[in-house]
Amino acid sequence: MMETGLAAEGLGLGFDPQQIVAFLDTGGMALWAIGILSVATVALILWKVWRLALGGAWSGGRHAEAAVALWQKGERSQARARLDGRRSLRAQLAHRAMEVLCDPAMPDALAREETERLARSLLTQARAGLRGLELAATIGPLLGLLGTVTGMIAAFQALQEAGSRADPAMLAGGIWEALLTTAAGMAVAIPAQIALTWFDSVIDSLRHDMEDIATRLFVTNETIG
């Protein structure tokens, strides 16, 4: 391990590549693995936000709601036209449900199955990447604990080799460096878990909205039809 003084300097890293490398070297391979995991986790969170934004997760489904309102008034062609080319998940589901309901060759039971199939597919797309965040939240602390255990072993080995000439400061420095990986692992796991919970709530809201849209379309179709 490197000297504790160098590790302490590493806490004020900034963005100097040499300081970052020195800081990661302080915790050994475990801290390097946590550093790579942290970069992957941030990238995954940003990608997930971008994908959900493209899917209209935070748009409130205004186009889908407007189309459903037109459908309920009996203006079916206008309702379908309102959703042409829309990429949001709610709009895609509503548009497909309207298509199958307007198809005279499609029985009501098959129309429901097709709508449910698309809903499952869209929700699967919306959940893409969540397993990666779950993995990061799980293995981050484990990697930190691994680094701590291996660091403690090395510190006590050094203490044993020193014998009666052992310096308590050397042991304290080794323990400090070993515990650094645990803190780093938790620093990765906590944001990953927060993001995972947030994305889960967003997708639950999407699922509820999609179920509500499909139900209103089919109920209206049965009432008018």
Beta strands, then each sheet from edge to edge (+ up, - down):
end
